[in-house]
Every structure is written in structure tokens, then in C-alpha cells.
Amino acid sequence: MGKVYGRLQVVATPIGNLADLSARARETLLSADVIAAEDTRHTRVLLSAIGIAKPLVSLHEHNESQRTPQLLARLAAGETIALVSDAGTPLLSDPGLELVQRAARAGFEVHAIPGPSAITSALAVAGLPTERFCFEGFLPSRERERRAALAALAPEPRTLVFFEAPHRIVKTLADMAAEFGAGRPAVVARELTKAHETVYRGTLQELLARAQAEENFQRGEITIVVHGAAAATGAVDGQLLRRTVELLAKELPPGRVAAIAAQLTGASRATAYALAARITLRASDTTSLPEGEEMS
């Protein structure tokens, strides 16, 4: 008798409204031998609400590497494992990637049980272009890194989708307005599918003003959708850009250099930032050399 291999089922669960759990997802959870959950307490509440009792195993960012071999062993024994996150589709800013990769490499069947996702739900109601989009997940929590990430995304023509924590939404919108331009159209979708679902529309500057003025804006689960950059018009004078960046870099950090140089020369902030970073790094390397030595 040959080996009996189990299956890994990647199951999407509701992002708020329990009625969004599909019949197929419910049946998959019911038939699984074990459920690998991002937070077993959260998943236990979901299972209780739909009348299911199943063994649960935690699988989160801090234990995935240690837990995965145990789950692979269960698959090898012929068990069926359902992988779920706290809400929505697993692996999208949630744990599970290592388990899916290693299960697939080992030859186990891996199936998707599709369903809710805050990404597609936000795109569906935003009213912004959806032919092409990119998902950026959560931005860095530190302002400097966040501004750098946004500066690099400023010329991106595709619609951008982000997740953000409610306590950072004001700072993030302010940084987006600074790096993308205050007039860039955007949407903030809050508490999607839940009782207090709210969709705010406007420019980044308008959304920032509302976030600062309205207390509820800074509550709940938040997804941000931002219109992509308009196509660039006109050629950029490379020599002017370099000279501008060199002069500014003597007094300012790369992020500010990029913002000012982009306005003065018409270059993208990403291009100006990359040039400023190279010039700053080269200057730093030069000053660190022993006296009498020069860089080649």
C-alpha cells in the first residue's frame, strides 16, 4: 500500500460579517482534522459562532518556522489541515507562506478555498482604476522608513492598496500627501463589511483633514486605496537634476532632497531619492577614508 498524503486547505474567512463565510469554507473547516490558526482564540470564536468544534494549532509569525515541521508530519500521516488567518485570505499580510511553500515542495496537495479579502473589497468600492493594482501591505511604522517607501512608490502608475493601523492613519496620510502630492485621489475604507463600515473619498489632503477632525476616522480596521501616478510629461534634464541634488544634499537628508529636487526639475521623487542616497553614501564613504587616500 502506497503512502497516504493529506491536504492543506487555505481557507478565507470573514473580514467582519459572518454571513460572508462560504458554504464550501464551512464544509472545509468541518471536515479538517486540525485547523492551523493565526490566533486560536480568535478562530475559536468564529468556530463557535458557526457551530464547529475542531482541534486548533497556532501558526503565527513568531512560531511558523518551528510549527511547520509538525504540520508537515501530520500531512504525511494523511491528515487534512485547514489554514486560516484572523480575517480574510491567509498569506496576504498574514502568516502561512512557509507552510504553503514547504507543503508544495514536499508534494502535498494545496488547495485554495477562496472568499473575503479586505484588498479586493476595498478596490471594489473605491471607484479608482482596478485594471492594474499593487498591494503594499503595511508601511514601515517609523516615519523616515515610511517616507522613503512612499517616495519610491510615488511614480507607480498602478492603483496602490495599503493596510494601516488606526493610530497611524493621520501620520500616514500626511506622509502620502507629502510624497504623492496633496491632490492625489484616494479612498480610506474603514471596518469593511462590519456594522460601522465607512468609505471616505477625496484627495489625500482632504482625507487628512477629515482624519484629523473626525474621531471615528481613527478607529477599526483600515484599508487605503490610492490612485496611481499620472504619466510623466516632458524629459527631465539629467544634469540639472544631479546638480540640484548635489547642492541640496549638503544641507538636507535624502527624503527632503528628493521632494524639493522633484518639484524643481520635474523628475520623479523616486529617481531624485535614489540619486540623493547614492550621493550621500559616496560622500559618507569619502569622509571615512584615512587621510591622504581617495576613492577611485
N, C-alpha and C positions, 0 to 999 in steps of 0.2 A: 504494500500500500504506500503511495506517494505521500509527500508532505502535504499537510493541510495548512493553507495560508489564510490568515484573517484579512480584514479590510479596514482601511482608515477612511472614515466618512467626515468630510469637512463641512460642518453644518452652520448655516447662517441663522441667527436668532434675532428676535425683535430688537429694534433700537429704542423702543418705547411702548408701542401699542402691542399687547399680547396677541391681538387678533391677526397680526401680520405673520405669525408663525404658520408656515405652510403645513398642509396635511402630510406631505412627504417628510418634512423635517420632524414632525411629531412622531411619525412611524419609525424614523431612523433612530431617534432618541429612545423610543420604547424598545426597539429590538437590539440596541447596542449592549455588549457585555460590560462595558465600562465607558464613562464619559470623562475625557480629559478637558478640564475647565480652567480658564484663566483665574477665576476666583470661585472656589467651590461653594462659598456661602451665597454668592450672587446667583449661581446656577441652581443651587438647591431651592431658592425662592421661585425661580422660573419653573422648575420641575414640579414643585408642589402646586403651583397655580394651574398646571395642565394635567395634574393627577398622575404623575410618573415618579417612581422611586427607583433609582439606579445607583450603583457604586460610582463614586466620584474620585478622580485623581487630579491634584493641582498641577497645572503646567503654565508657568508664567516666566517672565524674562529672567528672573533670578535663579530658576531651578531647571530650565528646559534642557540644558546640556546633561545634567545629572539624571533627569527623569526619562529622557528619550530612550536610552538602552532598555529600561524596564518595560516601556510601552512596545518597543520593537520585539521584545521577548514574548509579550502577550500576543502580538500579531503572528509571530512564528508558531504559537501554540494554537492558532486558528480562531482567535477571538476577533470580534468586531469592535473597533474603537470609534467613538464619536468625538470629534474635536470641536469645541465651542469657545468663543470668547465671551466677554461680559455682555456685549451687544454687537449686532451686525455680523459682518462676514469675517471669519478668522483670517489672520495674517496681514490684514490691512491696518497698519499701526498697532497690531496685536501680536502676541506670541504664536508660535506654531511652525515657523519656517523650517527650523532644524528638523523637527519631527517629520514634516512632509518630505523634505529633501532626502532624509535618510531612509524613510519608508519606501520612497520611489526607487532609490538606488538599490535597495535590497530586493526589489521585485514585488513588493506588496501592491495590491490594488489600492488606489487612492481616488476617491470619488468626491465630487462637489455636490452638496445639497444647497442650491442657491436660494437667496432670499434677500432680506433687508440689508441696506448699506446706507450710511449717512452720506457717503460720497455721491452715489447716484441719485439719492433722494434730493440732496441739495441742488445738484445740477438740474434735476427735473423741474424745480420750482423757481430757479434763479432767473430764468429768462435771458441768460447770456449764452454765447455760442457754445455748442456741445459737439460739433463735428470733430474737434480735436481738443483734448484737455490733458493736463498732467496733475497728478496728486502728489503733494509735497509733505503730507502728514503734519506733525507738529514742528514748528520752527524752534530754533535754539532759545532757551529761556534767558540767556544773557544778552543784553542789548547789543553789545559790539558784534557778537557772532550772528545775532538775528539780522542786524543791519547789513552785514556782509552777505548773508544768504539772500536777502531780498535784493540787494544791489546786483547780484549775479543773475537773479530771475527777472530783473526789470525789462530786458529786451525780449523776453519769452513771448512769442505770438499766440501760444495756446492759452485757453482759459485755465486758470490756476485754482486748485482746491486745497484748502488747509484745514486742519483741526486746530483749535485753540482752547486753552483753559480760560474760564470766565474771569479769573483775577488778572489775566494778562491781556485781555481783549483791547483795552484802551491803549496800552503801550504798543501793541502790535499794529493796530490801525494807524496810530501816529507814525510808526516807522514805515508802514506801507505807503502812507500819503507822502512821506518824505522821499522814499526811494522810487516809487512807481509814478508819482505825480498826484497831487491832490484831486485832480479831476477824473482820475481813472474810475470807471463804473465798477461797482462791486455789490455783493449781497452778503449779508450775515444771516444765516439760518440758525435759529435757537430752538432747542427742545423739539426737534423734528419728530413727528407722529405722536407727541405727548399732548396732554391737556393744555399746556401753555405754549404750544408751538407758535413761533413768531418769525416772520421773514421781513428783514429790514432791507430796503433797496435805496440806492443813491450813489453818489461819488464817495470816494474814500474820505474826503473831508467832511461831507455831510454825515456819513456813518460815524466818524469820530466824534462829531458834535453831539449826536444822539447818544452815543455810548457814554459820553461824559455827563450828559444831562439826565438820562433815564436809568434808574437804579436796576430795573429788571433786565436791562440790556446785558448786565454783567452777571447773569445767573444761568445755570444749566449747561447742557452740552452745546457746543458751538462749532459750526462749520462755516468757513469763509470761502466765498467764490469770487474771484477777481477776473475781470476782463483781460485778455491778453494785450500785449503791446501793439500799437499801430505800426504798420510797415514804415521803416525808416525812409526818409526822403532826402535826396542830396548826398553828395560824397563828403566824407569827413577829411579835413586837412590833417594828415598824419603828423607833419612837422609841428603844426600849431598845437595839436593835442599833446605831443610829447613835451614841448617847451612849457606849455601851461601846467602840465602835471609836475614837471621838474621844479618849477618855481613854487607851486603850492605845497609840494611835498617837503619843502624845507621848513614849513611852519605848521602844517596840519597833518592829522592822521589820514590813512588811505581812504576811509569812508567819506570824510568831508572833502578830500581832494577829488574823489570821483564825482560827488554830487555837483561841485562847483565847475569842474572841468567839463562835465557833460552839458551843463547849461551854457557855458561859454563857447564850446566848439561844436555842439550838435552830436557828439559821439554818445554811444550808449553808456550808462553808468557801469555796466559790467566790463566793458572794454577799458574805460578810464580807471576802474578799480584794479583790474589786473595789471595795467601798466604802472599804477601808483605802487602796488605791492611789490612789483619787481624792482622798481627804482629804490624804494625804501629798504628792501632787503640788500640790494647791492651796496647802498650807502652804509648800511649797518656792518656788512662784511668788510668793507674797506676800513672803517674806523677801528675794527677789531684786529687788524693786521699789526705785527711788530713794526716798530719804527724802521724806516728805510726800505720796507717791502711794498710792492704794488701788486694789484691784481692784474693778471694778464688778460 
